[in-house]
Amino acid sequence: MPIFPLRRRLLAILTATFPSWRNPILSQSFLDWRVLLLTSVWAGSVAGLFFSIPMLDHIVAGGLLLFVLGTLPQARLETKVLVGIGSTVTLILIFTIADPVAAWRGLERTLIFAGLLPTLKMTREVARLMPSVRKSQDRLAALPDSAADVGITIGATVFGAVLNTGSFALVSAVVPADASDDRRRSAACASMRGMSIAVLWSPFFVGFAVAGTYLPMVQLWEIIPFGFLCVCLAISIALAMFARPFSFGAVGAALASLQPIASRLGIAAGMVVLVGTFTHLSTLGSILVVMPLLCLIQCVRRPDALRPVLEKTAEGIKGLGDDLALVAIAIVVGTVAGEADSVIVHVAPLLEGGLPAPVLLAMMIGIQLVPAIIGIHPIITGTIFLAALTSLDHGVLPLALYEAMLVGWGLGAMVSIASLSVVTAGSMFGVPPARIAISRNLAYVIVIWAVMIPILSILHYALI
């Protein structure tokens, strides 16, 4: 039966059953086939955390494949191009040297992301409606012009740790409606620096999840504190490079503006760490369990927030086709190539024991950053390289490699015209995305790359 007649029939049944029904929570958004399908996949991926049922994984993976294929016609051009290239590479590997079953294993490995992304969408919508978030937003908007970009950078880092690209909608309120083009561009670039480096410590990013998939031995209590120190260093470098004139008073005012949300962010991150440390759940599994519970508690405290949260989450689910398509094709290609013996035989001499750790760490960052500048999203290059590297005895400290993956991901997303972050920031600040990607941030990402290599190398040699 066609989707739209089915939707109208369901609405007619609901209306006939409840004659007094007015503006229901289950509006037409919830009866969209994309929402129904991905919600089912979401539920299946969460169930898979607790029940090891191969048939369930097969069914849920089939649902994810249908979602990706069904939404691909509406995807961005760069997504279609990358999916096309990835599919071609996968088929070549399958018809030459790889096991066809590896492609399906790669798709099943993507299931956790089909649960993660809707969870993050729901978390973002709950956070946007929290009074503490609005209070911090108002305080940032009240900062003087001399502290505006400092507040935007630090604010985007803190908001971005949970809201990801949703942070742009909050920090863009700092910029007056009649601001000049240069002022808007400066603010947009400041927000990109702040939001992009939040991935260095926040488990609420897809990049963090990808790294955890291939380096599950790294514990949350290791990567989050170390990543937070890296974030503080990256912010310090950003302020040294771009805050003119630099003022500790401006930094203090920006931090004070974020005080209302500090405790909430600490509770969320702390609970994820505790669950991940003391249960069998992975980092991703901890988020899938903890964050819906925290969202539920927030909605119980404020029942009026339930409907807007559900509606906005449903709208967000409709737009996840691009993200899931890129994640799926990257992990499928990485899995197929990583399990192909012939590929490993040729790659091993290059990566296995033949290169020192600092070089491999530099490559882990650079393989994401350099292609991103010409429009290839880090999700493709980073995932494939990490999959190849972790299939070998590379000898790099997993914690250092994990953070290198996050550094490359964040820096690449900051300057890639294909990045959803750049596109969203451009929309929120009213700046063409190309003027954000090609900006002074290019110099910033090179500096961070150069600084992080010796830091990660020292960590490697100190703990290996």
N, C-alpha and C positions, 0 to 999 in steps of 0.2 A: 504494500500500500504506500503511495507517495507520502512524504513526510508532512507536507503542509495540510492536506486533508485530515491526516491523523491528528495533528495538533489541534485543528478546529474541532474535531470530534471530541477530543479530551476536554477542551474548554467547554463545549456544549454539555458534556456529562457533568462537569463540576458545577456549571451554572444551574443545571436542572436539579442537581442534588441539593445545592445550597442557594435557594432563590434570593436570599438577602445578601448574597456575596457581593462585596463592593471592594474594588481594588485589592484583590487577594495577594497574599505573599507569593503563591504559586502563579505568577503572571506568565505571560507568553514567553518571557526570556527563559524561564525554566523548562519550557517544553521545546526549546530549540534542540535539534538533534545533536548538535555539538556538545551542548551542556549535558544532555542525558547520557551520551556515550562516554564523555570524558569523566563525568561523575562516577559512572559505573567502573571505569578503569581505575579511577582514584580509589574507590572502595576496595577493588580487587587487589591493588598494590599494597594497601594497608593490611588487608587480610593475609597477604603473603608474608608479612613480617612475623606472623604468629603460627601459620599453618604451612607446612612444607608439602604442597600438593602439586605435582608437576602439571596435571591437567588444568588446574586453576591458572597457573602461569601461562600455559598455552592459550587459553581462552582470553585472558586479559591482554596478552601480547597481540592477539588477533584484533581485539578492540582498539588497541593503540594504533595498530597499522591502519585500520579503517579510518580512524580520526585523522591521522597524518595525511593519508591519501585524499580524504574528503575535503580537507581544508587547504591542501596544496594549491588548487587553482586560485585561491584568494590570497596566497602568500606574496611577500615582497619579491621583486625580480631577483635580488641577490640570493634570496633563500632558494628559489627555483634553480638558479644556476649552480649553487653549491650542492644541492640535493642531486641534481643531474650529474655533476662530476663525481660525487661520492657513489652514486648508484652505478655509474659506468665502471669506476675502479673496482667496486665490489664484484660486479659481474665478470670482469676480466680475471680477477683473482679466483673466483669460483670455477670458471671454465678452464683455468690453467693449473693452479697449484693448491688452491684452498678447498676446505671441506664446506659444502653448501650448508650443512647444519650449523656452522659457525655463525652465519648471518642471522639465523633465528635466535641463537644464544645471545648475540649482540643486541637484538631487539628486546629480548627478555631482560637483559641487563638495564635497559632503558626504563623499565617499568617503575623503578623507584622515583624517577624524575617525573613520571606522569602523576605520581602522588605528591611530589614535592612542590611542583609549580602551582597547582590549585591551592595547596596549603599556604604558600607564600602570598598568593592573591588574596585569600581570605584574611590573613594576618595583616596585610597592608590596609585593607578596608576597615578592619576593626581599629587599627592604630590611628587612622585618619580621623575617626570620630571621637577619640579619647580627649577629654578636656585638657589633660596634661600636655598632649601634643600641640593642641591649639594654643595653649598658654606659652609654650616655648616658641612657637611660630610667631606669635605677637611680639614677644620680647626681641626676637631676631629682627623683625621688621622695624622695631623702634631704635635699633642701633644707629649711631651717627654715621655719616657717609665714610669717614676715615676708617671705620671698623667694619663696614658692610661686607667687603669681600672676605675678610677674616672670618666673620660670622657665617657667611655662606659656605666657606670651605669646611669649617669645623661642624657647622650644622648639617651639611650634606653628608659628612662622614658618620655622624651619630644617627641621623634619620635613615641614611642609606644602609646602616648595619642591619636594619629590620625591614625597611620599606623598599630597599633597592631603588629602582628607577622612580618609584612613587615619591621619593624624597624631593625630586625636582619640583613637583607641584607645591610643596610646602615652602621651600627656600626661595622660589621665584617670587613669592609675595614681598620679599625684601626690596625688590626693584620697583620704583615708582612707575605708574602707567605711562608717564610722559618722558621716560628716560631716553637718552640718546642711543643710537645704534652701538657706539663704542662701549657705552656703559653696560648695555645688555650683553654684549659679547664678552666683556670682562667678567660679568657675573656668571654667565653660562659656563665659561671656562673654569672659573673658581669652583662652581658646583660639580663639574666633571672631575676635577682633581679630588675633591672631597669624597664623592660617592664611589668613584672607581677604586680608591685605595682601601675602602671599607672591606673589600673582599679579602684583604690580607689577614683578617681575624674573624670575620663574621661567618657563622655556619649557614646563614640565610641566603646564600648565593649559589647559583647553579655551578659556578666554577669551583667553589668549595666542595660541592657534592661530587663533581667529576673527579677531583683529586682524591676524595675519600673512597671512591669506588675502586680505584687502582692502587691505593695505598692504605688499605684498611688497618694496617698495623699501627698507624699513627693515631694516638689517643687524643680526644678533645682537650683534656687537661694539659697536653703538650702544645698543640698547635694554636689554641686560642690565646694563651698568655704570650707566647712568642710572637704570634701575629700582631697582637695589640702593641707590643713594643715596636714592631716594624711600622705600624700605622702611625704611632707617635713620631717616629723618625721621619716618615714621609711627610707628615703635616709640617714638621719643623722645617724641612727643606723647602716645602711649598711657601711657607711664610717668609723664609729668608730670600727666596727668589722673587716673590711677587708682592709682598706686603710693603708698600711704600707710602708713608714712612712706617717702619716697624714700631710697634708699641706693645709692651706687655699688658698695658691697660686694655687695649683692644682685645687681646687674647682672653684676658680675664672676664671682660664683659661678654664675649661670645660664649665662654664656658658657663657663666652664670645664667645666660639665657636658656641653656639646655638642662639646667638643674631639675625642672619639673618632670622630665622624662627619664632622668638618669636611673632612678630606682626601678622603674618598669622595665627598662632595657636590661638592667642587671638581673632582675628576677627571671626574665625570659631566657637570657643566655645561661644563667646559673642552673636553671632547671634542665635545660638541654644537656649541659655538661654532666650533671648528676645522673640523669637517666642513661646517658651514653656510657658513663663510667661504671655504674653499678648494675646494669642489666646486660642482656645479650644483644641489645639493639645497637645498630651502627649509628654513626652521626646522622645520617638521613632518616633512619628509623626513629631516632629520638625526636627529631623535629616533627615527623609525621604524627607522633603520639602526643607530644607536649603542646605544640602550638594550637591544634584544634581545641584541646582542653582549656587552655588559657583564653582562647577566643570565646568559648562557651561561657566561661566564668564572667567575662566582660559583658557578654550579652545578657546574662542573668542579672547582673548588676544594673544594666541599662536596657530594659526590654525594648525601648523605642529604637534601639540601634539594630535590632535583629533584621528587620525587613530591608533597610538600606544596605546592610552588610551582605545579605543573601543576594540582593539584586545586583549589586556592584560586582560581587564574586562571580555571578553567572555571566555578566557582561565580560569580565576579564577572562573567563574560561573560553569564551568564543574566540578570543584573540591569541590563544596559546599555540596555534598551529605552527607559526614560524619557529618559535623556540623549541618545541618538541621535534619538529622536523630536523632542525640543525643538530640537536642533541642525539636523536636517533641515528642519523646517517653518520655522524662522527663516531659514535660508539660501535656501530655495525662495521664500519670500515676498519676501525682500530682492532676490533675483535677478530675479524676475518684475517687481517694482515698479521696480527700478533700470534695467531694460532697456526699460521702457515709455516711449515718447517722450512720450505725453500726460502721464504723471506727472511726468516731468522738466521739461516745459514749465511746469507749475504750481508745482513745488517750487523750480525754479531761482531765481526772484526772491527767495525767502526765504533760500536758503542760498548761492547763488553770488555772491560779491562784495558782497552787500548787508549782511552782518553782519561785524563785526570778529572777528579770531581769538579774543580772549578770550571773546567771547560764544559762539562755536561750540564752544570747548573746554569751557566751562561747561555747554553743552547736551549735549555728548557724555557728560559725567558724570551730569548731572541726569536725562537721558532714561532712564538705567538705574536710578538711585537712587530717584527719587520713585515711579515705578510699583511698584518692588520692595517698598516699604513696605506697599502694599495687596495684595501677593501675586503681582504679575506678574514673572516671572523676568527678570533682565537679559539673558539669552541672546536673548530675543525682541526687546525694545525696542532693545538695543544693536546687534544684528546688522542690523536693518532700517534704523536711523538711519545706521549706518556705510556700509551698502550704498548708501543714497541719497546720502550726502555724497560718497563717493568716485566716484560717477558724474558728479560736477560738478567744475567748476574752483573749488574752495572756497578755495584759497590758504593753507591752514593747513600749517605744517611737518609732514610725515608723522610724524616722531619724536614731536612733541608730541601729535599726534592719537592715535598708537598708545598712548602712556602714558595719555592721557585715557580711552581705551577700557578700559584695564586698571584704572584707578582706579575708574571707574563700575562695572565688573564686580565688583571686590572689595568695594566699599562696599555695592552692592546685594545681593550674596549674603550679606553679614553681617547684614542686617536683614530679609530676605525670608522670610516664613513658608513660601513655596513652595520655598525653597532647600534642596537636598540637604545642604548644609553645616550648616544650622540643625537639620534633622531628625537628622542623624548625631550632631552634638554633643549634642543632647538625649538621644539613646539612650545614648551613652557615659557621660554624666555624670548620668543619671537626672533630667533636668529637662524639663518640658514645653516643646516648641519655641517656643510663643508667648511664654514668659517669657525666652527668649534673644533672639528677634527684637525684642520690645518691651522694651527695657532701656536702660541708660545708654549702650549702644553707639549709640543714635540720635544722642545729642549728639556722640559721637566721629566718626561719619561726616559730620556737618554741618561739624565743625571741619576734617577732612581735606579735604573738598570746597572749603571756603573757602581753605585754605592752598595747595592744589595749583593752583588757577586762576592766581594770579599767578606761581607758579614755572614752569608750562608756558607762560604768556604770555611771560615773559622769555626762555625757551628759544627760543620761536618768533621773537621779534623779534631775538634775538642771532644766529640761524643762517639765517634766511630770506634 
